[in-house]
Amino acid sequence: MLAPMTAYASAQGMPPISLRGNERTLTPEERECQKQIDNDYKAATSKVPDQKANDPWAAIRPAPSTPSPKKPTVAGPKKKQQ
């Protein structure tokens, strides 16, 4: 019974785990290279034409029906009831 209690206590003393790892700073040459890669990527993606929506059911689905426009009715002023 003493062993499980010590396991939990030792887990609290563990150093924190970082997901970032050992992150190093980039040299000016590496920054320039990364900036050039980013600019080339942006230039390449801007050349891709816009894709139109692909609707595989377009030929099967019926055309949307538009409701017929209602004729405006001319309503005169309401009469007061006494």
C-alpha positions in Angstrom: 0.0 0.0 0.0 2.9 2.3 0.5 4.3 1.7 -3.0 1.4 3.2 -4.9 1.5 6.3 -2.7 5.2 6.9 -3.4 4.6 6.5 -7.2 2.2 9.4 -7.2 4.4 11.6 -5.1 7.4 11.0 -7.4 5.4 11.9 -10.5 4.8 15.3 -9.0 8.5 15.9 -8.9 9.1 15.3 -12.6 10.4 18.3 -14.6 7.9 19.9 -16.9 7.7 18.5 -20.5 7.9 21.0 -23.3 6.5 20.3 -26.7 8.6 22.9 -28.3 11.8 21.0 -27.7 15.1 22.8 -28.2 14.2 25.7 -30.4 17.1 27.6 -31.9 17.2 31.0 -33.5 17.8 31.3 -37.2 20.8 33.0 -38.7 20.3 35.9 -41.0 21.1 33.7 -44.0 18.5 31.2 -42.9 15.9 33.9 -42.4 16.6 35.2 -45.9 16.3 31.7 -47.3 13.0 31.1 -45.4 11.7 34.5 -46.6 12.6 33.6 -50.3 10.8 30.2 -49.9 7.7 31.9 -48.5 7.7 34.4 -51.3 8.1 31.7 -54.0 5.2 29.8 -52.4 2.9 32.8 -52.4 3.8 33.5 -56.0 3.1 29.9 -57.0 -0.2 29.8 -55.2 -1.4 33.0 -56.7 -1.0 31.6 -60.2 -3.4 28.7 -59.5 -6.9 29.5 -61.0 -9.9 29.6 -58.7 -11.7 26.3 -58.7 -15.4 26.3 -59.3 -17.7 24.3 -57.0 -17.9 20.7 -58.0 -21.6 19.5 -57.8 -21.9 15.8 -58.8 -25.7 15.9 -58.4 -26.2 19.0 -60.6 -27.5 16.9 -63.6 -29.9 14.9 -61.4 -31.2 17.6 -59.1 -34.2 19.6 -60.5 -33.8 23.2 -61.2 -34.9 25.4 -58.3 -38.4 26.7 -58.8 -38.9 30.4 -58.3 -42.1 31.5 -56.8 -44.3 33.5 -59.1 -44.3 37.2 -58.2 -47.4 38.2 -56.3 -49.5 41.0 -57.8 -49.5 44.0 -55.5 -52.9 44.7 -54.0 -54.0 48.2 -53.6 -55.5 48.6 -50.2 -57.2 51.8 -49.4 -57.2 53.4 -46.0 -59.0 51.4 -43.4 -62.3 52.7 -42.3 -63.0 53.3 -38.7 -65.8 51.2 -37.2 -68.0 53.0 -34.8 
